[in-house]
Amino acid sequence: MTAPIAGSGNNPPDEKVLARTLGGTKALWDELIRHVETEHAPVTHRWTASKTSALGFLRLVQKKRTILYLLPREGYFLTAFVFGEKATAAVRASDVPAAVVTMLNAARPYAEGRGIRLETRTARDLATMKKLAAIKMAH
């Protein structure tokens, strides 16, 4: 990762452990972080413990606003977003894959918005995550 990790007292996983877990998707993980840092600076990293993963998850935050969450898995990672009403409408009107819109439409609305988790395994997935991050930050 390019920026120091600031957390809530939880230690981030060792880079070697993270790379071993992500496998071939580690380059996609790093590219998504670099992209978000460049496009939405300043960005802080916050590792948080998780009940579902020994590695926890990483939040990319601009000021107090969470841009996205990265959840490492064996051989891939999940990218999670929470979209408010305006951002949800913008995703629906965008050219992201129809499966993403379907998942967003099916997500239960909460006060903070609709949350979705998307598998990130390929360069095509990465392009979608970049678009969704841009939509999130524009609304």
C-alpha positions in Angstrom: 0.0 0.0 0.0 1.2 3.5 -0.7 -0.1 5.4 2.3 0.4 4.7 6.0 -2.4 2.9 7.7 -4.1 4.7 10.5 -6.5 2.6 12.5 -8.6 2.4 15.6 -6.0 0.5 17.5 -6.4 -2.7 15.5 -3.3 -3.9 13.7 -3.5 -4.3 9.9 -2.5 -7.7 8.6 1.1 -8.3 7.6 1.6 -7.4 3.9 2.9 -11.0 3.2 -0.2 -12.5 4.8 -2.5 -10.1 2.9 -0.7 -10.9 -0.4 -0.9 -14.7 0.3 -4.6 -14.4 1.1 -5.5 -12.2 -2.0 -3.3 -14.2 -4.3 -3.5 -12.9 -7.9 -5.9 -10.1 -6.9 -3.4 -8.3 -4.7 -2.4 -6.1 -7.7 -6.1 -5.2 -8.1 -6.4 -4.4 -4.4 -3.3 -2.1 -4.6 -4.6 -0.4 -7.8 -8.0 0.3 -6.3 -6.4 1.9 -3.2 -4.0 4.0 -5.4 -6.9 5.1 -7.6 -9.1 6.1 -4.7 -6.2 7.9 -3.0 -5.5 9.8 -6.2 -9.0 10.7 -7.2 -10.4 11.4 -3.7 -7.5 12.8 -1.7 -6.9 13.0 1.2 -7.7 9.4 2.1 -7.0 7.6 5.3 -6.9 3.8 5.8 -8.7 2.3 8.8 -8.3 -1.4 9.5 -11.1 -2.9 11.6 -11.5 -6.3 13.2 -14.2 -8.6 11.8 -16.1 -11.6 13.0 -16.1 -13.0 9.5 -12.4 -12.7 8.7 -9.2 -13.1 10.7 -7.7 -10.3 8.6 -10.6 -7.8 9.3 -11.4 -5.2 6.7 -10.0 -1.9 5.4 -12.1 1.3 5.2 -11.0 4.1 2.9 -12.1 7.3 4.3 -12.1 10.9 3.2 -12.4 13.2 6.2 -15.3 11.5 8.0 -16.9 9.9 5.0 -16.3 6.3 4.2 -15.7 5.9 0.4 -15.6 2.1 0.4 -14.7 -1.0 2.4 -12.2 -3.7 1.3 -12.7 -7.2 2.7 -9.9 -9.7 1.9 -11.0 -13.2 1.0 -9.1 -16.3 -0.2 -8.1 -15.5 -3.8 -10.2 -12.3 -4.2 -11.7 -9.5 -2.2 -15.1 -7.9 -1.7 -15.6 -4.2 -2.2 -18.5 -2.8 -0.2 -20.3 0.5 -0.7 -23.2 2.2 1.0 -25.1 4.5 -1.3 -27.5 7.2 -0.2 -30.6 8.1 -2.2 -28.9 10.4 -4.7 -26.0 8.0 -5.3 -28.4 5.1 -5.7 -30.2 7.0 -8.4 -26.9 7.8 -10.1 -25.9 4.1 -10.0 -29.2 3.1 -11.6 -28.6 5.7 -14.4 -25.0 4.7 -15.0 -23.4 2.2 -17.3 -22.3 -0.2 -14.5 -23.2 -3.9 -15.1 -26.9 -4.7 -14.7 -26.1 -7.2 -12.0 -24.8 -4.4 -9.8 -28.0 -2.4 -10.3 -30.1 -5.5 -9.5 -28.1 -6.1 -6.3 -28.5 -2.4 -5.3 -32.2 -2.5 -6.0 -32.5 -5.6 -3.8 -30.5 -4.1 -1.0 -32.6 -3.1 2.1 -32.6 0.6 2.5 -31.4 1.9 5.9 -31.0 5.5 7.2 -27.4 5.6 6.0 -28.3 4.1 2.6 -28.2 0.8 0.7 -25.2 -1.4 1.1 -23.8 -3.8 -1.4 -20.7 -6.1 -1.4 -19.2 -7.0 -4.8 -16.6 -9.6 -5.6 -13.5 -8.1 -7.1 -11.5 -10.7 -9.1 -10.8 -9.1 -12.5 -9.7 -5.9 -14.2 -13.3 -5.6 -15.4 -14.5 -5.8 -11.8 -11.9 -3.2 -10.8 -13.2 -0.8 -13.5 -16.7 -1.1 -12.0 -15.4 -0.4 -8.5 -13.7 2.7 -9.7 -16.9 3.9 -11.3 -18.9 3.2 -8.2 -16.4 5.1 -6.0 -16.7 8.1 -8.3 -20.5 8.0 -8.1 -20.4 7.6 -4.3 -18.1 10.7 -3.9 -20.1 12.8 -6.4 -23.3 12.4 -4.4 
